[in-house]
Amino acid sequence: MIRASRGYKDINLQAIRHLKEGGILATFSCSNYMDETLFEKIVLAAARDAGKEAQLIARLGPSPDHPVNLAHPEGHYLKGLLLRLIA
């Protein structure tokens, strides 16, 4: 999990560094081992490390044609964030 977290942070850090103020970042994880809260914290840390601030526009997940079986919570693996850089 530590290597995956580092990988998510690195890729988001590079993306954020390349965006100008007002730029939009759509970032996703399709790992069932990465919960939504941890993913959001990792992306926030990447923004901070890049010296930027971001607004959360939306939390994203699977579309209606990809329902999650309640008896199989691991099926809720797709998560995403839509962010706008504000500084």
Phi and psi restraints in degrees (range 20) as a CNS / XPLOR table:
assign (resid 1 and name C) (resid 2 and name N)
       (resid 2 and name CA) (resid 2 and name C) 1.0 -64.0 20.0 2
assign (resid 2 and name N) (resid 2 and name CA)
       (resid 2 and name C) (resid 3 and name N) 1.0 -42.1 20.0 2
assign (resid 2 and name C) (resid 3 and name N)
       (resid 3 and name CA) (resid 3 and name C) 1.0 -66.1 20.0 2
assign (resid 3 and name N) (resid 3 and name CA)
       (resid 3 and name C) (resid 4 and name N) 1.0 -38.9 20.0 2
assign (resid 3 and name C) (resid 4 and name N)
       (resid 4 and name CA) (resid 4 and name C) 1.0 -64.4 20.0 2
assign (resid 4 and name N) (resid 4 and name CA)
       (resid 4 and name C) (resid 5 and name N) 1.0 -44.5 20.0 2
assign (resid 4 and name C) (resid 5 and name N)
       (resid 5 and name CA) (resid 5 and name C) 1.0 -60.0 20.0 2
assign (resid 5 and name N) (resid 5 and name CA)
       (resid 5 and name C) (resid 6 and name N) 1.0 -42.6 20.0 2
assign (resid 5 and name C) (resid 6 and name N)
       (resid 6 and name CA) (resid 6 and name C) 1.0 -63.1 20.0 2
assign (resid 6 and name N) (resid 6 and name CA)
       (resid 6 and name C) (resid 7 and name N) 1.0 -41.0 20.0 2
assign (resid 6 and name C) (resid 7 and name N)
       (resid 7 and name CA) (resid 7 and name C) 1.0 -63.4 20.0 2
assign (resid 7 and name N) (resid 7 and name CA)
       (resid 7 and name C) (resid 8 and name N) 1.0 -44.7 20.0 2
assign (resid 7 and name C) (resid 8 and name N)
       (resid 8 and name CA) (resid 8 and name C) 1.0 -62.6 20.0 2
assign (resid 8 and name N) (resid 8 and name CA)
       (resid 8 and name C) (resid 9 and name N) 1.0 -39.6 20.0 2
assign (resid 8 and name C) (resid 9 and name N)
       (resid 9 and name CA) (resid 9 and name C) 1.0 -66.6 20.0 2
assign (resid 9 and name N) (resid 9 and name CA)
       (resid 9 and name C) (resid 10 and name N) 1.0 -45.0 20.0 2
assign (resid 9 and name C) (resid 10 and name N)
       (resid 10 and name CA) (resid 10 and name C) 1.0 -61.5 20.0 2
assign (resid 10 and name N) (resid 10 and name CA)
       (resid 10 and name C) (resid 11 and name N) 1.0 -46.1 20.0 2
assign (resid 10 and name C) (resid 11 and name N)
       (resid 11 and name CA) (resid 11 and name C) 1.0 -67.6 20.0 2
assign (resid 11 and name N) (resid 11 and name CA)
       (resid 11 and name C) (resid 12 and name N) 1.0 -36.8 20.0 2
assign (resid 11 and name C) (resid 12 and name N)
       (resid 12 and name CA) (resid 12 and name C) 1.0 -72.4 20.0 2
assign (resid 12 and name N) (resid 12 and name CA)
       (resid 12 and name C) (resid 13 and name N) 1.0 -35.8 20.0 2
assign (resid 12 and name C) (resid 13 and name N)
       (resid 13 and name CA) (resid 13 and name C) 1.0 -59.7 20.0 2
assign (resid 13 and name N) (resid 13 and name CA)
       (resid 13 and name C) (resid 14 and name N) 1.0 -46.6 20.0 2
assign (resid 13 and name C) (resid 14 and name N)
       (resid 14 and name CA) (resid 14 and name C) 1.0 -63.7 20.0 2
assign (resid 14 and name N) (resid 14 and name CA)
       (resid 14 and name C) (resid 15 and name N) 1.0 -42.5 20.0 2
assign (resid 14 and name C) (resid 15 and name N)
       (resid 15 and name CA) (resid 15 and name C) 1.0 -63.4 20.0 2
assign (resid 15 and name N) (resid 15 and name CA)
       (resid 15 and name C) (resid 16 and name N) 1.0 -45.0 20.0 2
assign (resid 15 and name C) (resid 16 and name N)
       (resid 16 and name CA) (resid 16 and name C) 1.0 -64.9 20.0 2
assign (resid 16 and name N) (resid 16 and name CA)
       (resid 16 and name C) (resid 17 and name N) 1.0 -39.0 20.0 2
assign (resid 16 and name C) (resid 17 and name N)
       (resid 17 and name CA) (resid 17 and name C) 1.0 -60.9 20.0 2
assign (resid 17 and name N) (resid 17 and name CA)
       (resid 17 and name C) (resid 18 and name N) 1.0 -29.1 20.0 2
assign (resid 17 and name C) (resid 18 and name N)
       (resid 18 and name CA) (resid 18 and name C) 1.0 -88.6 20.0 2
assign (resid 18 and name N) (resid 18 and name CA)
       (resid 18 and name C) (resid 19 and name N) 1.0 -8.8 20.0 2
assign (resid 18 and name C) (resid 19 and name N)
       (resid 19 and name CA) (resid 19 and name C) 1.0 -91.0 20.0 2
assign (resid 19 and name N) (resid 19 and name CA)
       (resid 19 and name C) (resid 20 and name N) 1.0 141.4 20.0 2
assign (resid 19 and name C) (resid 20 and name N)
       (resid 20 and name CA) (resid 20 and name C) 1.0 -86.6 20.0 2
assign (resid 20 and name N) (resid 20 and name CA)
       (resid 20 and name C) (resid 21 and name N) 1.0 165.5 20.0 2
assign (resid 20 and name C) (resid 21 and name N)
       (resid 21 and name CA) (resid 21 and name C) 1.0 -54.7 20.0 2
assign (resid 21 and name N) (resid 21 and name CA)
       (resid 21 and name C) (resid 22 and name N) 1.0 133.8 20.0 2
assign (resid 21 and name C) (resid 22 and name N)
       (resid 22 and name CA) (resid 22 and name C) 1.0 89.9 20.0 2
assign (resid 22 and name N) (resid 22 and name CA)
       (resid 22 and name C) (resid 23 and name N) 1.0 -8.6 20.0 2
assign (resid 22 and name C) (resid 23 and name N)
       (resid 23 and name CA) (resid 23 and name C) 1.0 -67.1 20.0 2
assign (resid 23 and name N) (resid 23 and name CA)
       (resid 23 and name C) (resid 24 and name N) 1.0 154.3 20.0 2
assign (resid 23 and name C) (resid 24 and name N)
       (resid 24 and name CA) (resid 24 and name C) 1.0 -109.9 20.0 2
assign (resid 24 and name N) (resid 24 and name CA)
       (resid 24 and name C) (resid 25 and name N) 1.0 133.7 20.0 2
assign (resid 24 and name C) (resid 25 and name N)
       (resid 25 and name CA) (resid 25 and name C) 1.0 -118.9 20.0 2
assign (resid 25 and name N) (resid 25 and name CA)
       (resid 25 and name C) (resid 26 and name N) 1.0 125.4 20.0 2
assign (resid 25 and name C) (resid 26 and name N)
       (resid 26 and name CA) (resid 26 and name C) 1.0 -109.4 20.0 2
assign (resid 26 and name N) (resid 26 and name CA)
       (resid 26 and name C) (resid 27 and name N) 1.0 117.5 20.0 2
assign (resid 26 and name C) (resid 27 and name N)
       (resid 27 and name CA) (resid 27 and name C) 1.0 -129.4 20.0 2
assign (resid 27 and name N) (resid 27 and name CA)
       (resid 27 and name C) (resid 28 and name N) 1.0 142.5 20.0 2
assign (resid 27 and name C) (resid 28 and name N)
       (resid 28 and name CA) (resid 28 and name C) 1.0 -137.4 20.0 2
assign (resid 28 and name N) (resid 28 and name CA)
       (resid 28 and name C) (resid 29 and name N) 1.0 156.5 20.0 2
assign (resid 28 and name C) (resid 29 and name N)
       (resid 29 and name CA) (resid 29 and name C) 1.0 -132.2 20.0 2
assign (resid 29 and name N) (resid 29 and name CA)
       (resid 29 and name C) (resid 30 and name N) 1.0 136.4 20.0 2
assign (resid 29 and name C) (resid 30 and name N)
       (resid 30 and name CA) (resid 30 and name C) 1.0 -118.1 20.0 2
assign (resid 30 and name N) (resid 30 and name CA)
       (resid 30 and name C) (resid 31 and name N) 1.0 29.9 20.0 2
assign (resid 30 and name C) (resid 31 and name N)
       (resid 31 and name CA) (resid 31 and name C) 1.0 -100.9 20.0 2
assign (resid 31 and name N) (resid 31 and name CA)
       (resid 31 and name C) (resid 32 and name N) 1.0 127.5 20.0 2
assign (resid 31 and name C) (resid 32 and name N)
       (resid 32 and name CA) (resid 32 and name C) 1.0 -74.3 20.0 2
assign (resid 32 and name N) (resid 32 and name CA)
       (resid 32 and name C) (resid 33 and name N) 1.0 -10.6 20.0 2
assign (resid 32 and name C) (resid 33 and name N)
       (resid 33 and name CA) (resid 33 and name C) 1.0 -82.9 20.0 2
assign (resid 33 and name N) (resid 33 and name CA)
       (resid 33 and name C) (resid 34 and name N) 1.0 -15.4 20.0 2
assign (resid 33 and name C) (resid 34 and name N)
       (resid 34 and name CA) (resid 34 and name C) 1.0 -101.9 20.0 2
assign (resid 34 and name N) (resid 34 and name CA)
       (resid 34 and name C) (resid 35 and name N) 1.0 106.4 20.0 2
assign (resid 34 and name C) (resid 35 and name N)
       (resid 35 and name CA) (resid 35 and name C) 1.0 -79.1 20.0 2
assign (resid 35 and name N) (resid 35 and name CA)
       (resid 35 and name C) (resid 36 and name N) 1.0 164.3 20.0 2
assign (resid 35 and name C) (resid 36 and name N)
       (resid 36 and name CA) (resid 36 and name C) 1.0 -61.6 20.0 2
assign (resid 36 and name N) (resid 36 and name CA)
       (resid 36 and name C) (resid 37 and name N) 1.0 -39.6 20.0 2
assign (resid 36 and name C) (resid 37 and name N)
       (resid 37 and name CA) (resid 37 and name C) 1.0 -64.5 20.0 2
assign (resid 37 and name N) (resid 37 and name CA)
       (resid 37 and name C) (resid 38 and name N) 1.0 -45.3 20.0 2
assign (resid 37 and name C) (resid 38 and name N)
       (resid 38 and name CA) (resid 38 and name C) 1.0 -65.2 20.0 2
assign (resid 38 and name N) (resid 38 and name CA)
       (resid 38 and name C) (resid 39 and name N) 1.0 -42.1 20.0 2
assign (resid 38 and name C) (resid 39 and name N)
       (resid 39 and name CA) (resid 39 and name C) 1.0 -59.1 20.0 2
assign (resid 39 and name N) (resid 39 and name CA)
       (resid 39 and name C) (resid 40 and name N) 1.0 -43.8 20.0 2
assign (resid 39 and name C) (resid 40 and name N)
       (resid 40 and name CA) (resid 40 and name C) 1.0 -63.8 20.0 2
assign (resid 40 and name N) (resid 40 and name CA)
       (resid 40 and name C) (resid 41 and name N) 1.0 -41.1 20.0 2
assign (resid 40 and name C) (resid 41 and name N)
       (resid 41 and name CA) (resid 41 and name C) 1.0 -63.5 20.0 2
assign (resid 41 and name N) (resid 41 and name CA)
       (resid 41 and name C) (resid 42 and name N) 1.0 -39.6 20.0 2
assign (resid 41 and name C) (resid 42 and name N)
       (resid 42 and name CA) (resid 42 and name C) 1.0 -63.8 20.0 2
assign (resid 42 and name N) (resid 42 and name CA)
       (resid 42 and name C) (resid 43 and name N) 1.0 -45.0 20.0 2
assign (resid 42 and name C) (resid 43 and name N)
       (resid 43 and name CA) (resid 43 and name C) 1.0 -67.2 20.0 2
assign (resid 43 and name N) (resid 43 and name CA)
       (resid 43 and name C) (resid 44 and name N) 1.0 -39.0 20.0 2
assign (resid 43 and name C) (resid 44 and name N)
       (resid 44 and name CA) (resid 44 and name C) 1.0 -61.1 20.0 2
assign (resid 44 and name N) (resid 44 and name CA)
       (resid 44 and name C) (resid 45 and name N) 1.0 -42.8 20.0 2
assign (resid 44 and name C) (resid 45 and name N)
       (resid 45 and name CA) (resid 45 and name C) 1.0 -63.7 20.0 2
assign (resid 45 and name N) (resid 45 and name CA)
       (resid 45 and name C) (resid 46 and name N) 1.0 -37.6 20.0 2
assign (resid 45 and name C) (resid 46 and name N)
       (resid 46 and name CA) (resid 46 and name C) 1.0 -63.9 20.0 2
assign (resid 46 and name N) (resid 46 and name CA)
       (resid 46 and name C) (resid 47 and name N) 1.0 -42.6 20.0 2
assign (resid 46 and name C) (resid 47 and name N)
       (resid 47 and name CA) (resid 47 and name C) 1.0 -62.6 20.0 2
assign (resid 47 and name N) (resid 47 and name CA)
       (resid 47 and name C) (resid 48 and name N) 1.0 -43.6 20.0 2
assign (resid 47 and name C) (resid 48 and name N)
       (resid 48 and name CA) (resid 48 and name C) 1.0 -63.5 20.0 2
assign (resid 48 and name N) (resid 48 and name CA)
       (resid 48 and name C) (resid 49 and name N) 1.0 -42.8 20.0 2
assign (resid 48 and name C) (resid 49 and name N)
       (resid 49 and name CA) (resid 49 and name C) 1.0 -63.9 20.0 2
assign (resid 49 and name N) (resid 49 and name CA)
       (resid 49 and name C) (resid 50 and name N) 1.0 -28.1 20.0 2
assign (resid 49 and name C) (resid 50 and name N)
       (resid 50 and name CA) (resid 50 and name C) 1.0 -83.4 20.0 2
assign (resid 50 and name N) (resid 50 and name CA)
       (resid 50 and name C) (resid 51 and name N) 1.0 -3.5 20.0 2
assign (resid 50 and name C) (resid 51 and name N)
       (resid 51 and name CA) (resid 51 and name C) 1.0 74.3 20.0 2
assign (resid 51 and name N) (resid 51 and name CA)
       (resid 51 and name C) (resid 52 and name N) 1.0 28.0 20.0 2
assign (resid 51 and name C) (resid 52 and name N)
       (resid 52 and name CA) (resid 52 and name C) 1.0 -126.9 20.0 2
assign (resid 52 and name N) (resid 52 and name CA)
       (resid 52 and name C) (resid 53 and name N) 1.0 161.4 20.0 2
assign (resid 52 and name C) (resid 53 and name N)
       (resid 53 and name CA) (resid 53 and name C) 1.0 -115.5 20.0 2
assign (resid 53 and name N) (resid 53 and name CA)
       (resid 53 and name C) (resid 54 and name N) 1.0 152.6 20.0 2
assign (resid 53 and name C) (resid 54 and name N)
       (resid 54 and name CA) (resid 54 and name C) 1.0 -136.2 20.0 2
assign (resid 54 and name N) (resid 54 and name CA)
       (resid 54 and name C) (resid 55 and name N) 1.0 147.1 20.0 2
assign (resid 54 and name C) (resid 55 and name N)
       (resid 55 and name CA) (resid 55 and name C) 1.0 -101.3 20.0 2
assign (resid 55 and name N) (resid 55 and name CA)
       (resid 55 and name C) (resid 56 and name N) 1.0 138.8 20.0 2
assign (resid 55 and name C) (resid 56 and name N)
       (resid 56 and name CA) (resid 56 and name C) 1.0 -84.4 20.0 2
assign (resid 56 and name N) (resid 56 and name CA)
       (resid 56 and name C) (resid 57 and name N) 1.0 114.6 20.0 2
assign (resid 56 and name C) (resid 57 and name N)
       (resid 57 and name CA) (resid 57 and name C) 1.0 -85.0 20.0 2
assign (resid 57 and name N) (resid 57 and name CA)
       (resid 57 and name C) (resid 58 and name N) 1.0 -43.4 20.0 2
assign (resid 57 and name C) (resid 58 and name N)
       (resid 58 and name CA) (resid 58 and name C) 1.0 -160.4 20.0 2
assign (resid 58 and name N) (resid 58 and name CA)
       (resid 58 and name C) (resid 59 and name N) 1.0 149.2 20.0 2
assign (resid 58 and name C) (resid 59 and name N)
       (resid 59 and name CA) (resid 59 and name C) 1.0 -97.4 20.0 2
assign (resid 59 and name N) (resid 59 and name CA)
       (resid 59 and name C) (resid 60 and name N) 1.0 132.8 20.0 2
assign (resid 59 and name C) (resid 60 and name N)
       (resid 60 and name CA) (resid 60 and name C) 1.0 -117.5 20.0 2
assign (resid 60 and name N) (resid 60 and name CA)
       (resid 60 and name C) (resid 61 and name N) 1.0 153.7 20.0 2
assign (resid 60 and name C) (resid 61 and name N)
       (resid 61 and name CA) (resid 61 and name C) 1.0 -149.2 20.0 2
assign (resid 61 and name N) (resid 61 and name CA)
       (resid 61 and name C) (resid 62 and name N) 1.0 -164.1 20.0 2
assign (resid 61 and name C) (resid 62 and name N)
       (resid 62 and name CA) (resid 62 and name C) 1.0 -65.4 20.0 2
assign (resid 62 and name N) (resid 62 and name CA)
       (resid 62 and name C) (resid 63 and name N) 1.0 149.0 20.0 2
assign (resid 62 and name C) (resid 63 and name N)
       (resid 63 and name CA) (resid 63 and name C) 1.0 -78.1 20.0 2
assign (resid 63 and name N) (resid 63 and name CA)
       (resid 63 and name C) (resid 64 and name N) 1.0 166.3 20.0 2
assign (resid 63 and name C) (resid 64 and name N)
       (resid 64 and name CA) (resid 64 and name C) 1.0 -57.0 20.0 2
assign (resid 64 and name N) (resid 64 and name CA)
       (resid 64 and name C) (resid 65 and name N) 1.0 -23.8 20.0 2
assign (resid 64 and name C) (resid 65 and name N)
       (resid 65 and name CA) (resid 65 and name C) 1.0 -84.4 20.0 2
assign (resid 65 and name N) (resid 65 and name CA)
       (resid 65 and name C) (resid 66 and name N) 1.0 8.1 20.0 2
assign (resid 65 and name C) (resid 66 and name N)
       (resid 66 and name CA) (resid 66 and name C) 1.0 -131.3 20.0 2
assign (resid 66 and name N) (resid 66 and name CA)
       (resid 66 and name C) (resid 67 and name N) 1.0 62.3 20.0 2
assign (resid 66 and name C) (resid 67 and name N)
       (resid 67 and name CA) (resid 67 and name C) 1.0 -67.4 20.0 2
assign (resid 67 and name N) (resid 67 and name CA)
       (resid 67 and name C) (resid 68 and name N) 1.0 155.0 20.0 2
assign (resid 67 and name C) (resid 68 and name N)
       (resid 68 and name CA) (resid 68 and name C) 1.0 -105.3 20.0 2
assign (resid 68 and name N) (resid 68 and name CA)
       (resid 68 and name C) (resid 69 and name N) 1.0 126.7 20.0 2
assign (resid 68 and name C) (resid 69 and name N)
       (resid 69 and name CA) (resid 69 and name C) 1.0 -72.1 20.0 2
assign (resid 69 and name N) (resid 69 and name CA)
       (resid 69 and name C) (resid 70 and name N) 1.0 124.7 20.0 2
assign (resid 69 and name C) (resid 70 and name N)
       (resid 70 and name CA) (resid 70 and name C) 1.0 -61.8 20.0 2
assign (resid 70 and name N) (resid 70 and name CA)
       (resid 70 and name C) (resid 71 and name N) 1.0 -26.5 20.0 2
assign (resid 70 and name C) (resid 71 and name N)
       (resid 71 and name CA) (resid 71 and name C) 1.0 -80.8 20.0 2
assign (resid 71 and name N) (resid 71 and name CA)
       (resid 71 and name C) (resid 72 and name N) 1.0 -4.3 20.0 2
assign (resid 71 and name C) (resid 72 and name N)
       (resid 72 and name CA) (resid 72 and name C) 1.0 -134.2 20.0 2
assign (resid 72 and name N) (resid 72 and name CA)
       (resid 72 and name C) (resid 73 and name N) 1.0 72.3 20.0 2
assign (resid 72 and name C) (resid 73 and name N)
       (resid 73 and name CA) (resid 73 and name C) 1.0 -60.7 20.0 2
assign (resid 73 and name N) (resid 73 and name CA)
       (resid 73 and name C) (resid 74 and name N) 1.0 -21.4 20.0 2
assign (resid 73 and name C) (resid 74 and name N)
       (resid 74 and name CA) (resid 74 and name C) 1.0 -63.7 20.0 2
assign (resid 74 and name N) (resid 74 and name CA)
       (resid 74 and name C) (resid 75 and name N) 1.0 -17.8 20.0 2
assign (resid 74 and name C) (resid 75 and name N)
       (resid 75 and name CA) (resid 75 and name C) 1.0 -71.6 20.0 2
assign (resid 75 and name N) (resid 75 and name CA)
       (resid 75 and name C) (resid 76 and name N) 1.0 -12.2 20.0 2
assign (resid 75 and name C) (resid 76 and name N)
       (resid 76 and name CA) (resid 76 and name C) 1.0 -92.5 20.0 2
assign (resid 76 and name N) (resid 76 and name CA)
       (resid 76 and name C) (resid 77 and name N) 1.0 68.0 20.0 2
assign (resid 76 and name C) (resid 77 and name N)
       (resid 77 and name CA) (resid 77 and name C) 1.0 -101.8 20.0 2
assign (resid 77 and name N) (resid 77 and name CA)
       (resid 77 and name C) (resid 78 and name N) 1.0 -21.7 20.0 2
assign (resid 77 and name C) (resid 78 and name N)
       (resid 78 and name CA) (resid 78 and name C) 1.0 -84.8 20.0 2
assign (resid 78 and name N) (resid 78 and name CA)
       (resid 78 and name C) (resid 79 and name N) 1.0 122.9 20.0 2
assign (resid 78 and name C) (resid 79 and name N)
       (resid 79 and name CA) (resid 79 and name C) 1.0 -141.6 20.0 2
assign (resid 79 and name N) (resid 79 and name CA)
       (resid 79 and name C) (resid 80 and name N) 1.0 149.8 20.0 2
assign (resid 79 and name C) (resid 80 and name N)
       (resid 80 and name CA) (resid 80 and name C) 1.0 -152.1 20.0 2
assign (resid 80 and name N) (resid 80 and name CA)
       (resid 80 and name C) (resid 81 and name N) 1.0 162.1 20.0 2
assign (resid 80 and name C) (resid 81 and name N)
       (resid 81 and name CA) (resid 81 and name C) 1.0 -130.1 20.0 2
assign (resid 81 and name N) (resid 81 and name CA)
       (resid 81 and name C) (resid 82 and name N) 1.0 138.2 20.0 2
assign (resid 81 and name C) (resid 82 and name N)
       (resid 82 and name CA) (resid 82 and name C) 1.0 -113.8 20.0 2
assign (resid 82 and name N) (resid 82 and name CA)
       (resid 82 and name C) (resid 83 and name N) 1.0 116.2 20.0 2
assign (resid 82 and name C) (resid 83 and name N)
       (resid 83 and name CA) (resid 83 and name C) 1.0 -122.8 20.0 2
assign (resid 83 and name N) (resid 83 and name CA)
       (resid 83 and name C) (resid 84 and name N) 1.0 153.0 20.0 2
assign (resid 83 and name C) (resid 84 and name N)
       (resid 84 and name CA) (resid 84 and name C) 1.0 -120.6 20.0 2
assign (resid 84 and name N) (resid 84 and name CA)
       (resid 84 and name C) (resid 85 and name N) 1.0 128.2 20.0 2
assign (resid 84 and name C) (resid 85 and name N)
       (resid 85 and name CA) (resid 85 and name C) 1.0 -77.5 20.0 2
assign (resid 85 and name N) (resid 85 and name CA)
       (resid 85 and name C) (resid 86 and name N) 1.0 130.2 20.0 2
assign (resid 85 and name C) (resid 86 and name N)
       (resid 86 and name CA) (resid 86 and name C) 1.0 -114.0 20.0 2
assign (resid 86 and name N) (resid 86 and name CA)
       (resid 86 and name C) (resid 87 and name N) 1.0 -7.8 20.0 2
